[in-house]
């Protein structure tokens, strides 16, 4: 390095200097010395100082120290990591831009394509008479399997594999623009082809055969990859052709409509959470003599009994809490007689059209035992609130309710989700009521109904809305129960065993259960590169270039296929964030449930809570912090291997460093979720644009529109500035079914065109009218996802990277605050007077 630095500024020998001195008196300048002085390099022979001065220290020489202090090395390490990450991101983005430019140039030579027309032609092509012949279909299947096997198992040179990547990528970029289900099937086929080729290569050529830790760790990574490949394949089958069922009309004669019991189970939730749900249920559009509403109070609280009497609904309790929610529902089944049962969690408010839009399918399909609708949330969950993505990025449950349930419906495998559903009483009683053997009683009940040959249905229209989990701890607790329950079903009522299920029903149920076993594979992926960075253990026995050439098409095609299929419901790379947050916490519950299915108990998800002050959840974030620390240390060691120790295998080091940087971004986002944002609203506000009449005490009226609403007040938007004194009494009117309802209120804020009003002691009847005008409107939630951004994989990765950096910044700040508090506490303790 020293020779390289001096070569551009080589000096003549001493005798040459002496000779020139006799001719020219002025000394010859020293360019290297001048450059060292300008850069602040004290010892020009130190390679380390040249690196610091050229790449690390800021240009201002006044800010430099003459010799690096020991306290600056940590900062230097952080700066080096940031520099390397910035360079790697720029290289990737430059490569993507180059590929995009190449693709656009290639398309410019081709005639313009009407992708809508191509999609219609493909759909019509499948409906031609040629594809109705069974022998032709079997011939195509046989030829496809042969070609598939040939491509998967044929070894390529590095150039052939590179050509394979570009061919698949080019076809995928063209097909993904075509609408319809058939292009999705083509993308799935390309993804499975690339993944199977990668899997075959991994299995046959990359496993070290020497006994010892290297082989053990290599097999562990291979098993984790096999798990993800299996879940990917089952997911493709499950979501290949979403049904997208439409609603059906009811008979015009209302006397033919059946009787319905609405169950609202509750245990420890506050009354303020239950009240809106009951009032919304009272407004469900159904003949009054054919509907009954019941509060199922497992908490046996007097205030709930009094509210039920005041609201005019039924109230049911039981002497014990056996089998939790399932036992509560089964007890109510014995005391009621409705032909159908509609179930809502105590925080899920049904719209007035809920039964009108769901009951039609029960008339058409007499074997239909259950119809499920989405679980929609008008409050942000812990990810959306703490990361600030509410209504911009699809939440964690959007994929299941937006796509997976529609895919299940195609295979007659819709899951019962415990709320926002209607069940036929006869089949439900035939299977013994709601299942009590597992803590996910809802999915297990649907499995029992399917085993008896009953059908289920799913309508992907949000017809009820509720509260999401308020804190990360409650969110994790809820997911732990789901994971444990699915593992229990997998153990005691395995869908691949027993009678009554079709092959594809078994696929759908198995994929839902296997999904919750991602804990160990995700932890393996978060630590796998550290085996090389720490111990130089090669768990993949292959050259870095060949590994990249095989793994890239596998990852790229899966990303393109999933972005096309899941785009409106799950943005790219977010699945890794969700899984990383939960992975550590679901490993033990799922393992225990497999070996001891009866272990564990039902835990109620808390709703309606407050977070009075922002805080960092140290208890929950411990696994993420430990994993991030391990990866940071591994990254530091990897930099040493890159520049000093393992320069003979630079490609391998770079691959592991890239993997580690990606893991650090994901873990940083997980740490960011642990920074709980402040939540002090008792009633969550919902953005909406509703017509409002504002009535003043002088008899004048002004029309305006809502900006948002909650159970306690309205945010109004005026067409002109209006100054109103705080606490002034007004009346606000809203409309429902063309009927005007007025509510007393007080002004709490007035700023230009905006006005905030708070309701003033509404009666039960007024609260019910307000709920019908707002939360229970038939179209209240139909346009909720219109504000969500479109999935762009690179943009999504950039966003997660930003969240990752913010997560580490939050960790650093909270760590400083924690150490300061502990230091002050220690000083206070040491300063106590001694007795």
ZAMARGU-4260 file (C-alpha; in steps of 0.2 Angstrom, whole numbers, plus 5000, padded with zeros to 4 digits):
<rodrens>
0) 5000/5000/5000 | 5014/5012/5004 | 5022/5009/4987 | 5006/5012/4979 | 5003/5028/4987
5) 5021/5034/4983 | 5022/5029/4965 | 5013/5044/4958 | 5024/5055/4967 | 5041/5047/4966
10) 5056/5057/4970 | 5074/5057/4962 | 5088/5049/4970 | 5100/5059/4982 | 5114/5061/4969
15) 5101/5068/4956 | 5095/5081/4969 | 5113/5086/4972 | 5116/5089/4953 | 5101/5099/4951
20) 5105/5110/4966 | 5120/5116/4956 | 5109/5121/4942 | 5093/5127/4951 | 5094/5135/4968
25) 5075/5133/4972 | 5071/5116/4980 | 5059/5104/4971 | 5042/5103/4979 | 5036/5087/4988
30) 5019/5083/4981 | 5016/5069/4994 | 5021/5080/5008 | 5009/5093/5002 | 4995/5080/5000
35) 4998/5074/5018 | 4998/5091/5025 | 4981/5095/5016 | 4973/5079/5022 | 4980/5080/5040
40) 4991/5065/5039 | 5004/5066/5052 | 5013/5050/5048 | 5014/5048/5029 | 5020/5030/5031
45) 5005/5024/5040 | 4992/5016/5029 | 4979/5017/5042 | 4980/5036/5043 | 4979/5038/5024
50) 4963/5027/5025 | 4956/5038/5039 | 4960/5054/5030 | 4954/5049/5013 | 4937/5040/5018
55) 4932/5043/5036 | 4937/5060/5043 | 4927/5075/5037 | 4935/5087/5025 | 4937/5101/5038
60) 4955/5099/5045 | 4951/5109/5060 | 4939/5095/5066 | 4953/5082/5065 | 4964/5076/5078
65) 4982/5073/5075 | 4982/5055/5081 | 4966/5044/5082 | 4959/5043/5100 | 4954/5027/5107
70) 4936/5034/5110 | 4934/5037/5091 | 4936/5019/5086 | 4918/5014/5089 | 4912/5030/5079
75) 4924/5025/5065 | 4917/5008/5065 | 4900/5014/5063 | 4905/5026/5049 | 4914/5012/5040
80) 4898/5001/5041 | 4888/5016/5035 | 4900/5019/5021 | 4900/5001/5015 | 4881/5000/5016
85) 4879/5016/5006 | 4891/5010/4993 | 4883/4993/4992 | 4866/5001/4990 | 4872/5013/4977
90) 4880/4998/4967 | 4863/4988/4968 | 4853/5003/4963 | 4865/5007/4949 | 4863/4989/4943
95) 4845/4989/4944 | 4844/5005/4934 | 4856/4998/4921 | 4844/4982/4920 | 4829/4993/4919
100) 4837/5004/4905 | 4842/4988/4896 | 4824/4981/4897 | 4817/4998/4891 | 4829/4998/4877
105) 4824/4981/4872 | 4805/4985/4873 | 4808/5000/4862 | 4812/4988/4848 | 4796/4978/4850
110) 4779/4984/4845 | 4768/4991/4859 | 4757/4978/4868 | 4740/4980/4874 | 4741/4970/4890
115) 4723/4970/4893 | 4719/4962/4876 | 4733/4949/4879 | 4725/4945/4896 | 4708/4943/4888
120) 4715/4932/4874 | 4723/4920/4886 | 4707/4918/4896 | 4698/4915/4880 | 4711/4903/4874
125) 4709/4892/4889 | 4690/4891/4885 | 4692/4884/4868 | 4686/4867/4864 | 4704/4860/4862
130) 4707/4862/4880 | 4691/4853/4885 | 4698/4836/4879 | 4705/4826/4893 | 4718/4817/4883
135) 4726/4834/4877 | 4727/4840/4895 | 4735/4824/4901 | 4748/4825/4886 | 4752/4843/4891
140) 4754/4839/4909 | 4766/4824/4905 | 4776/4835/4893 | 4777/4849/4906 | 4783/4837/4919
145) 4796/4830/4908 | 4802/4847/4903 | 4802/4854/4920 | 4812/4839/4927 | 4825/4841/4913
150) 4827/4860/4916 | 4828/4857/4935 | 4842/4843/4935 | 4852/4849/4920 | 4869/4856/4926
155) 4874/4873/4917 | 4890/4882/4916 | 4891/4899/4924 | 4887/4907/4907 | 4872/4895/4904
160) 4865/4899/4922 | 4867/4918/4919 | 4857/4916/4902 | 4844/4906/4912 | 4842/4920/4924
165) 4840/4933/4910 | 4827/4922/4901 | 4816/4919/4916 | 4818/4937/4921 | 4813/4944/4904
170) 4798/4933/4903 | 4792/4937/4921 | 4794/4956/4918 | 4783/4954/4902 | 4770/4943/4910
175) 4768/4952/4926 | 4760/4967/4916 | 4746/4956/4910 | 4730/4956/4921 | 4721/4940/4926
180) 4724/4924/4935 | 4733/4915/4920 | 4748/4927/4921 | 4749/4923/4939 | 4750/4905/4936
185) 4764/4908/4923 | 4773/4918/4936 | 4771/4904/4949 | 4777/4891/4936 | 4793/4902/4933
190) 4796/4904/4952 | 4794/4885/4955 | 4805/4881/4941 | 4819/4893/4948 | 4816/4887/4966
195) 4817/4869/4961 | 4833/4871/4951 | 4841/4880/4966 | 4835/4866/4978 | 4841/4852/4967
200) 4858/4861/4966 | 4859/4864/4984 | 4854/4846/4988 | 4866/4838/4976 | 4881/4849/4975
205) 4883/4861/4991 | 4882/4850/5006 | 4899/4847/5014 | 4901/4828/5018 | 4914/4829/5031
210) 4907/4825/5048 | 4907/4838/5061 | 4899/4855/5065 | 4901/4861/5047 | 4890/4847/5040
215) 4878/4849/5055 | 4875/4867/5052 | 4874/4865/5033 | 4860/4852/5035 | 4851/4864/5047
220) 4852/4878/5034 | 4846/4866/5021 | 4831/4861/5032 | 4826/4879/5035 | 4827/4882/5016
225) 4817/4867/5013 | 4804/4873/5025 | 4802/4890/5016 | 4802/4881/4999 | 4788/4870/5005
230) 4777/4884/5012 | 4780/4894/4996 | 4774/4880/4986 | 4759/4877/4997 | 4755/4895/4996
235) 4755/4895/4977 | 4743/4881/4977 | 4732/4889/4990 | 4732/4906/4981 | 4733/4901/4963
240) 4715/4906/4959 | 4706/4917/4972 | 4687/4915/4970 | 4682/4933/4974 | 4664/4927/4978
245) 4650/4940/4976 | 4635/4944/4987 | 4618/4936/4983 | 4601/4944/4985 | 4588/4938/4998
250) 4571/4933/4994 | 4559/4948/4992 | 4547/4940/5005 | 4554/4943/5022 | 4544/4930/5030
255) 4556/4917/5022 | 4571/4925/5031 | 4578/4915/5045 | 4580/4920/5063 | 4597/4925/5068
260) 4605/4926/5086 | 4620/4939/5087 | 4632/4934/5100 | 4645/4947/5107 | 4656/4937/5119
265) 4666/4948/5132 | 4678/4944/5147 | 4688/4958/5154 | 4686/4972/5141 | 4680/4989/5147
270) 4662/4994/5144 | 4667/5008/5132 | 4674/4995/5120 | 4658/4985/5121 | 4645/4999/5120
275) 4648/5004/5101 | 4647/4986/5096 | 4630/4982/5104 | 4623/4999/5097 | 4629/4994/5080
280) 4622/4977/5081 | 4605/4985/5086 | 4605/4994/5069 | 4608/4978/5058 | 4595/4978/5045
285) 4584/4963/5048 | 4566/4960/5054 | 4565/4964/5072 | 4555/4948/5076 | 4569/4938/5068
290) 4584/4944/5077 | 4590/4943/5095 | 4606/4951/5102 | 4615/4944/5117 | 4630/4950/5127
295) 4639/4935/5133 | 4648/4941/5149 | 4661/4929/5156 | 4666/4943/5168 | 4649/4943/5176
300) 4649/4962/5179 | 4634/4972/5185 | 4638/4987/5175 | 4637/4976/5159 | 4620/4969/5165
305) 4613/4986/5168 | 4619/4992/5151 | 4611/4977/5142 | 4595/4981/5151 | 4596/4999/5146
310) 4600/4995/5128 | 4587/4982/5126 | 4598/4967/5122 | 4600/4950/5130 | 4612/4946/5144
315) 4620/4929/5147 | 4632/4923/5160 | 4638/4906/5167 | 4645/4900/5183 | 4662/4897/5177
320) 4674/4901/5163 | 4678/4883/5157 | 4685/4883/5139 | 4686/4902/5138 | 4678/4910/5123
325) 4673/4893/5115 | 4664/4888/5132 | 4655/4905/5133 | 4648/4903/5115 | 4643/4884/5118
330) 4634/4889/5134 | 4624/4903/5124 | 4620/4890/5111 | 4611/4880/5123 | 4600/4894/5129
335) 4595/4902/5112 | 4585/4895/5097 | 4590/4906/5082 | 4592/4896/5065 | 4608/4905/5062
340) 4622/4913/5074 | 4632/4928/5070 | 4647/4931/5081 | 4656/4947/5084 | 4671/4951/5096
345) 4666/4964/5108 | 4676/4977/5098 | 4670/4973/5081 | 4656/4984/5075 | 4645/4977/5061
350) 4638/4988/5048 | 4619/4989/5045 | 4620/4979/5029 | 4630/4964/5037 | 4616/4951/5037
355) 4608/4958/5020 | 4625/4954/5011 | 4629/4938/5019 | 4614/4927/5021 | 4610/4925/5003
360) 4623/4911/5001 | 4614/4901/5014 | 4598/4901/5003 | 4608/4895/4987 | 4619/4882/4996
365) 4610/4872/5009 | 4626/4863/5014 | 4634/4880/5018 | 4638/4879/5036 | 4648/4895/5039
370) 4651/4912/5030 | 4666/4922/5035 | 4670/4941/5031 | 4686/4950/5034 | 4692/4957/5051
375) 4695/4975/5047 | 4703/4987/5059 | 4700/5006/5060 | 4714/5008/5073 | 4732/5006/5069
380) 4741/4990/5075 | 4758/4991/5084 | 4768/4990/5067 | 4757/5004/5059 | 4757/5015/5074
385) 4776/5013/5079 | 4782/5014/5061 | 4770/5027/5055 | 4763/5016/5041 | 4744/5017/5045
390) 4733/5016/5029 | 4749/5017/5018 | 4756/5000/5019 | 4745/4985/5021 | 4745/4978/5039
395) 4750/4961/5044 | 4733/4953/5043 | 4729/4961/5026 | 4737/4946/5016 | 4726/4933/5025
400) 4709/4942/5023 | 4713/4950/5007 | 4720/4935/4997 | 4722/4919/5007 | 4704/4917/5012
405) 4699/4920/4994 | 4711/4907/4989 | 4704/4895/5002 | 4686/4899/4996 | 4691/4892/4979
410) 4695/4875/4987 | 4680/4876/4999 | 4692/4878/5014 | 4687/4895/5021 | 4692/4896/5039
415) 4681/4902/5053 | 4690/4917/5062 | 4680/4918/5078 | 4671/4935/5073 | 4662/4944/5059
420) 4655/4927/5053 | 4638/4918/5052 | 4636/4900/5056 | 4621/4888/5053 | 4615/4881/5070
425) 4612/4864/5064 | 4629/4859/5057 | 4637/4868/5072 | 4628/4858/5085 | 4631/4842/5074
430) 4650/4845/5077 | 4647/4847/5096 | 4647/4866/5095 | 4663/4877/5094 | 4679/4866/5096
435) 4686/4866/5114 | 4701/4855/5111 | 4713/4869/5105 | 4715/4888/5109 | 4711/4892/5091
440) 4693/4886/5092 | 4688/4895/5077 | 4699/4886/5064 | 4697/4870/5072 | 4678/4872/5071
445) 4679/4875/5052 | 4690/4859/5050 | 4677/4849/5059 | 4663/4856/5048 | 4673/4852/5032
450) 4676/4834/5038 | 4657/4831/5038 | 4656/4837/5020 | 4649/4855/5024 | 4654/4869/5013
455) 4660/4887/5019 | 4660/4903/5010 | 4670/4920/5011 | 4665/4937/5005 | 4679/4949/5004
460) 4670/4965/5009 | 4673/4973/5026 | 4656/4972/5034 | 4663/4975/5052 | 4677/4985/5060
465) 4686/4984/5076 | 4701/4988/5086 | 4719/4982/5083 | 4731/4977/5096 | 4737/4992/5105
470) 4755/4987/5111 | 4768/4975/5104 | 4767/4964/5120 | 4748/4961/5117 | 4751/4958/5098
475) 4764/4945/5102 | 4753/4937/5115 | 4739/4936/5102 | 4751/4928/5089 | 4758/4916/5102
480) 4740/4909/5105 | 4737/4907/5086 | 4753/4898/5084 | 4750/4887/5098 | 4733/4883/5093
485) 4738/4879/5075 | 4751/4868/5082 | 4739/4859/5093 | 4727/4856/5078 | 4742/4849/5068
490) 4746/4837/5082 | 4728/4831/5087 | 4718/4833/5071 | 4731/4833/5057 | 4722/4838/5041
495) 4733/4825/5031 | 4725/4812/5042 | 4707/4806/5044 | 4692/4806/5032 | 4681/4819/5025
500) 4693/4832/5017 | 4698/4834/4999 | 4716/4835/4994 | 4716/4853/4992 | 4707/4856/5008
505) 4721/4847/5016 | 4734/4858/5007 | 4725/4874/5013 | 4724/4868/5031 | 4742/4861/5032
510) 4749/4877/5025 | 4740/4888/5038 | 4747/4877/5051 | 4765/4875/5045 | 4766/4894/5043
515) 4767/4896/5062 | 4782/4885/5062 | 4793/4898/5055 | 4802/4903/5071 | 4817/4891/5070
520) 4820/4894/5051 | 4819/4913/5053 | 4831/4912/5067 | 4843/4902/5057 | 4842/4914/5042
525) 4846/4929/5054 | 4862/4920/5061 | 4868/4909/5046 | 4881/4921/5039 | 4889/4922/5056
530) 4895/4905/5056 | 4907/4910/5042 | 4911/4928/5049 | 4914/4921/5066 | 4922/4904/5063
535) 4926/4903/5044 | 4914/4888/5043 | 4908/4885/5025 | 4890/4879/5027 | 4887/4880/5009
540) 4901/4871/4999 | 4901/4881/4983 | 4910/4895/4975 | 4902/4912/4979 | 4899/4916/4961
545) 4889/4900/4957 | 4879/4902/4973 | 4874/4920/4968 | 4869/4913/4950 | 4858/4900/4958
550) 4850/4909/4972 | 4847/4925/4963 | 4833/4918/4951 | 4826/4908/4965 | 4824/4924/4975
555) 4820/4936/4961 | 4806/4925/4953 | 4798/4922/4970 | 4798/4941/4973 | 4791/4945/4956
560) 4777/4931/4958 | 4772/4936/4975 | 4773/4955/4971 | 4760/4951/4957 | 4749/4940/4967
565) 4750/4948/4984 | 4754/4966/4979 | 4738/4975/4985 | 4739/4965/5002 | 4757/4963/5007
570) 4772/4974/5001 | 4789/4966/4997 | 4801/4961/5011 | 4788/4965/5025 | 4785/4947/5029
575) 4803/4946/5035 | 4800/4960/5047 | 4784/4952/5054 | 4792/4935/5056 | 4808/4942/5064
580) 4797/4951/5077 | 4788/4935/5082 | 4801/4921/5078 | 4809/4920/5095 | 4792/4920/5104
585) 4783/4907/5094 | 4797/4894/5094 | 4794/4887/5112 | 4774/4887/5111 | 4774/4878/5095
590) 4787/4865/5100 | 4777/4862/5117 | 4761/4861/5108 | 4768/4847/5096 | 4774/4837/5110
595) 4761/4841/5123 | 4745/4848/5114 | 4735/4850/5131 | 4748/4862/5138 | 4745/4881/5139
600) 4729/4890/5141 | 4718/4903/5132 | 4724/4921/5134 | 4712/4936/5130 | 4719/4949/5118
605) 4718/4966/5127 | 4708/4980/5118 | 4705/4998/5122 | 4720/5001/5132 | 4731/5017/5132
610) 4749/5021/5131 | 4751/5037/5141 | 4769/5040/5136 | 4781/5034/5123 | 4793/5021/5129
615) 4805/5008/5123 | 4800/4990/5127 | 4816/4983/5133 | 4808/4966/5139 | 4801/4963/5122
620) 4816/4969/5112 | 4829/4958/5120 | 4830/4945/5107 | 4831/4958/5093 | 4845/4967/5102
625) 4855/4951/5105 | 4853/4946/5087 | 4857/4963/5081 | 4873/4964/5092 | 4878/4947/5085
630) 4876/4953/5068 | 4885/4969/5071 | 4900/4960/5078 | 4900/4948/5064 | 4900/4963/5052
635) 4915/4970/5060 | 4924/4954/5059 | 4919/4952/5041 | 4927/4969/5037 | 4943/4962/5044
640) 4941/4946/5034 | 4938/4957/5018 | 4953/4968/5020 | 4966/4957/5029 | 4962/4939/5033
645) 4952/4931/5019 | 4957/4941/5004 | 4959/4925/4994 | 4940/4922/4995 | 4933/4940/4993
650) 4917/4934/4985 | 4912/4923/5000 | 4916/4937/5012 | 4905/4949/5002 | 4890/4937/5001
655) 4890/4935/5019 | 4893/4953/5023 | 4878/4957/5011 | 4867/4944/5020 | 4872/4951/5037
660) 4868/4969/5032 | 4851/4964/5026 | 4848/4955/5042 | 4853/4970/5052 | 4840/4981/5042
665) 4827/4968/5046 | 4832/4968/5064 | 4833/4987/5065 | 4815/4988/5059 | 4810/4975/5072
670) 4819/4986/5085 | 4809/5001/5079 | 4793/4992/5082 | 4798/4990/5100 | 4798/5009/5102
675) 4780/5011/5108 | 4772/5027/5102 | 4761/5037/5113 | 4742/5033/5112 | 4731/5043/5123
680) 4714/5043/5114 | 4700/5033/5122 | 4691/5033/5106 | 4700/5031/5089 | 4697/5044/5076
685) 4691/5038/5058 | 4695/5048/5043 | 4679/5051/5033 | 4671/5064/5022 | 4652/5065/5028
690) 4640/5079/5026 | 4636/5089/5042 | 4624/5103/5047 | 4631/5114/5061 | 4617/5123/5070
695) 4621/5138/5081 | 4611/5145/5096 | 4605/5160/5086 | 4596/5148/5074 | 4608/5149/5060
700) 4615/5134/5051 | 4631/5131/5041 | 4634/5116/5031 | 4652/5108/5032 | 4660/5091/5030
705) 4669/5079/5043 | 4687/5077/5042 | 4686/5063/5055 | 4675/5056/5068 | 4675/5046/5084
710) 4663/5040/5098 | 4667/5057/5107 | 4667/5070/5094 | 4670/5076/5076 | 4683/5085/5067
715) 4675/5097/5054 | 4681/5105/5039 | 4673/5122/5034 | 4673/5130/5017 | 4678/5147/5025
720) 4686/5153/5041 | 4675/5153/5056 | 4680/5159/5074 | 4670/5151/5088 | 4674/5152/5106
725) 4679/5137/5115 | 4665/5128/5125 | 4652/5136/5114 | 4637/5124/5113 | 4631/5119/5095
730) 4621/5105/5087 | 4628/5094/5074 | 4617/5084/5062 | 4622/5069/5052 | 4611/5058/5040
735) 4607/5040/5040 | 4595/5033/5027 | 4590/5050/5022 | 4585/5054/5040 | 4593/5068/5050
740) 4600/5065/5067 | 4605/5080/5078 | 4618/5078/5093 | 4622/5091/5106 | 4641/5096/5106
745) 4653/5109/5113 | 4667/5117/5103 | 4684/5112/5109 | 4695/5119/5095 | 4693/5132/5081
750) 4708/5135/5069 | 4704/5144/5053 | 4694/5131/5042 | 4695/5118/5055 | 4683/5115/5069
755) 4683/5102/5083 | 4668/5098/5093 | 4665/5086/5107 | 4648/5078/5111 | 4639/5083/5126
760) 4631/5069/5137 | 4623/5059/5123 | 4609/5047/5128 | 4609/5029/5123 | 4597/5032/5109
765) 4608/5046/5103 | 4624/5036/5104 | 4615/5022/5094 | 4610/5035/5081 | 4627/5042/5079
770) 4635/5024/5077 | 4622/5021/5063 | 4627/5037/5055 | 4646/5033/5056 | 4654/5017/5060
775) 4639/5006/5055 | 4636/5014/5038 | 4634/5001/5024 | 4649/5008/5014 | 4659/5014/5030
780) 4674/5003/5026 | 4672/4999/5007 | 4686/5012/5001 | 4697/5010/5016 | 4712/5003/5006
785) 4712/5017/4992 | 4725/5027/5000 | 4737/5012/5001 | 4753/5014/4990 | 4757/5001/4976
790) 4770/4988/4980 | 4786/4993/4972 | 4800/4980/4978 | 4814/4992/4978 | 4804/5006/4986
795) 4799/4994/4999 | 4816/4988/5003 | 4822/5007/5004 | 4808/5010/5016 | 4813/4995/5027
800) 4831/5001/5027 | 4825/5018/5033 | 4815/5010/5047 | 4830/5000/5051 | 4841/5015/5053
805) 4828/5023/5064 | 4826/5008/5075 | 4845/5008/5079 | 4844/5027/5082 | 4830/5024/5094
810) 4839/5010/5103 | 4855/5021/5105 | 4845/5036/5112 | 4835/5025/5124 | 4851/5016/5129
815) 4858/5033/5133 | 4843/5038/5143 | 4843/5021/5152 | 4861/5022/5157 | 4859/5040/5163
820) 4844/5035/5174 | 4854/5021/5181 | 4869/5032/5184 | 4859/5045/5193 | 4850/5031/5203
825) 4867/5024/5208 | 4874/5041/5213 | 4858/5044/5224 | 4860/5027/5232 | 4879/5031/5236
830) 4874/5048/5243 | 4862/5041/5255 | 4866/5045/5274 | 4873/5030/5283 | 4864/5025/5299
</rodrens>
